[in-house]
C-alpha cells in the first residue's frame, strides 16, 4: 500500500527553490499548476529574484513536478529549471 502525502498549496508557497546541479537559489515557489482531472500538481511556478537582497523580481519559470527531488520545510530542491514564463 502506498503512502499519501498531502498538504495545502499555501504551505508550499514561499519556500526557497534550489537547483541541485548548480547549488544556486532560483527563487521561491509562487504558485502551483494542478491537473484538473487527477488533482495532482504538475508544475511549480517559481518566482525568480536577483540583485541586492533579492528585492528585484526577474520573472517566473515553470518547473515540472518530475524535476523536484525533495521538498523540505524551508526548501524545494529541483534537478533542472525548465520553461521561462
VOBA-1610 file (N, C-alpha, C; in pm, whole numbers, padded with zeros to 5 digits, always signed):
BEGIN
Unk+00083-00118+00000Unk+00000+00000+00000Unk+00088+00124+00000Unk+00056+00220-00085Unk+00134+00343-00094Unk+00095+00443+00012Unk+00186+00532+00039Unk+00162+00638+00137Unk+00115+00762+00062Unk+00014+00828+00113Unk-00037+00951+00052Unk+00016+01068+00133Unk+00084+01158+00064Unk+00141+01277+00127Unk+00060+01397+00081Unk-00006+01464+00174Unk-00090+01578+00137Unk-00056+01698+00224Unk-00062+01814+00163Unk-00050+01940+00236Unk-00115+02048+00152Unk-00142+02159+00212Unk-00205+02270+00141Unk-00102+02343+00055Unk-00146+02390-00062Unk-00053+02458-00152Unk+00004+02584-00090Unk-00071+02650-00002Unk-00018+02772+00060Unk+00099+02741+00153Unk+00111+02616+00198Unk+00227+02578+00278Unk+00349+02556+00190Unk+00328+02530+00062Unk+00437+02512-00032Unk+00490+02646-00083Unk+00403+02743-00091Unk+00442+02876-00139Unk+00543+02939-00046Unk+00625+03022-00102Unk+00729+03097-00033Unk+00850+03013+00006Unk+00850+02884-00026Unk+00969+02803+00001Unk+01076+02836-00102Unk+01198+02842-00058Unk+01310+02873-00145Unk+01339+02753-00234Unk+01361+02780-00363Unk+01388+02673-00459Unk+01537+02676-00496Unk+01602+02560-00479Unk+01744+02545-00505Unk+01764+02447-00620Unk+01850+02483-00716Unk+01888+02393-00825Unk+02000+02304-00772Unk+01977+02172-00764Unk+02078+02082-00708Unk+02199+02066-00798Unk+02186+02093-00928Unk+02300+02082-01019Unk+02402+02195-00998Unk+02353+02316-00976Unk+02443+02430-00960Unk+02454+02476-00815Unk+02368+02423-00727Unk+02363+02463-00586Unk+02331+02612-00572Unk+02253+02666-00666Unk+02216+02806-00662Unk+02068+02822-00633Unk+02037+02932-00569Unk+01897+02966-00541Unk+01833+03017-00670Unk+01720+02959-00707Unk+01648+03001-00826Unk+01550+03111-00792Unk+01481+03096-00681Unk+01377+03190-00639Unk+01294+03124-00531Unk+01164+03148-00537Unk+01076+03084-00441Unk+00947+03042-00510Unk+00877+02947-00449Unk+00752+02897-00505Unk+00648+03007-00497Unk+00595+03044-00614Unk+00493+03147-00619Unk+00354+03089-00638Unk+00347+02975-00707Unk+00218+02915-00737Unk+00239+02770-00780Unk+00130+02699-00796Unk+00134+02562-00845Unk+00037+02547-00960Unk+00067+02455-01050Unk-00025+02421-01160Unk-00076+02280-01131Unk-00208+02264-01136Unk-00271+02138-01099Unk-00349+02081-01216Unk-00335+01952-01238Unk-00413+01881-01339Unk-00557+01874-01289Unk-00650+01925-01366Unk-00790+01932-01323Unk-00853+01794-01306Unk-00810+01698-01385Unk-00871+01564-01379Unk-00818+01484-01261Unk-00685+01478-01248Unk-00626+01394-01142Unk-00613+01468-01009Unk-00610+01602-01013Unk-00591+01679-00891Unk-00446+01683-00845Unk-00353+01636-00927Unk-00212+01633-00892Unk-00141+01760-00938Unk-00040+01797-00863Unk+00043+01910-00903Unk+00126+01867-01022Unk+00125+01947-01129Unk+00204+01916-01248Unk+00328+02004-01259Unk+00321+02127-01208Unk+00433+02220-01216Unk+00433+02312-01095Unk+00552+02356-01060Unk+00566+02465-00965Unk+00602+02589-01045Unk+00540+02700-01013Unk+00573+02828-01074Unk+00669+02897-00978Unk+00792+02918-01026Unk+00897+02974-00942Unk+00916+03121-00977Unk+00910+03205-00878Unk+00936+03348-00897Unk+01085+03370-00877Unk+01149+03415-00983Unk+01293+03437-00979Unk+01323+03574-00922Unk+01426+03581-00840Unk+01470+03707-00782Unk+01620+03719-00800Unk+01667+03838-00793Unk+01810+03861-00804Unk+01843+04001-00762Unk+01970+04031-00760Unk+02013+04165-00725Unk+02024+04185-00575Unk+02031+04308-00537Unk+02053+04347-00399Unk+01944+04294-00307Unk+01983+04206-00216Unk+01892+04148-00117Unk+01768+04084-00180Unk+01779+04042-00304Unk+01669+03975-00375Unk+01542+04058-00380Unk+01555+04188-00390Unk+01438+04276-00395Unk+01379+04287-00534Unk+01456+04252-00637Unk+01411+04271-00773Unk+01360+04141-00832Unk+01238+04143-00881Unk+01177+04026-00941Unk+01224+04014-01086Unk+01272+03896-01125Unk+01328+03875-01257Unk+01241+03788-01347Unk+01120+03762-01309Unk+01031+03680-01390Unk+00997+03550-01322Unk+00942+03459-01401Unk+00898+03329-01347Unk+00944+03217-01439Unk+00963+03100-01380Unk+00989+02978-01456Unk+00894+02871-01405Unk+00860+02778-01494Unk+00776+02664-01457Unk+00866+02541-01445Unk+00859+02473-01334Unk+00938+02353-01312Unk+00843+02234-01304Unk+00861+02135-01393Unk+00775+02017-01388Unk+00791+01941-01256Unk+00684+01885-01207Unk+00686+01813-01080Unk+00790+01701-01081Unk+00814+01639-01196Unk+00910+01530-01208Unk+01053+01576-01181Unk+01080+01707-01191Unk+01214+01761-01169Unk+01243+01787-01022Unk+01143+01773-00938Unk+01161+01800-00795Unk+01221+01678-00729Unk+01333+01699-00658Unk+01399+01587-00591Unk+01365+01579-00442Unk+01333+01693-00380Unk+01298+01691-00238Unk+01221+01818-00202Unk+01129+01803-00106Unk+01053+01916-00053Unk+01072+01915+00098Unk+01135+02020+00150Unk+01157+02031+00293Unk+01072+02141+00353Unk+01096+02170+00480Unk+01018+02273+00548Unk+01046+02413+00494Unk+01170+02437+00448Unk+01207+02570+00401Unk+01247+02571+00254Unk+01288+02455+00200Unk+01345+02450+00067Unk+01277+02347-00021Unk+01284+02372-00153Unk+01245+02275-00254Unk+01369+02256-00342Unk+01412+02132-00357Unk+01528+02102-00440Unk+01482+02051-00575Unk+01535+02110-00681Unk+01500+02069-00817Unk+01626+02034-00893Unk+01615+01940-00988Unk+01732+01899-01064Unk+01745+01970-01197Unk+01643+02045-01235Unk+01651+02121-01359Unk+01554+02237-01354Unk+01590+02345-01419Unk+01498+02458-01431Unk+01448+02456-01573Unk+01318+02462-01589Unk+01259+02444-01721Unk+01224+02574-01789Unk+01100+02597-01812Unk+01048+02695-01906Unk+01033+02833-01845Unk+01093+02935-01910Unk+01068+03073-01869Unk+00926+03110-01908Unk+00857+03179-01820Unk+00719+03221-01848Unk+00714+03366-01890
//
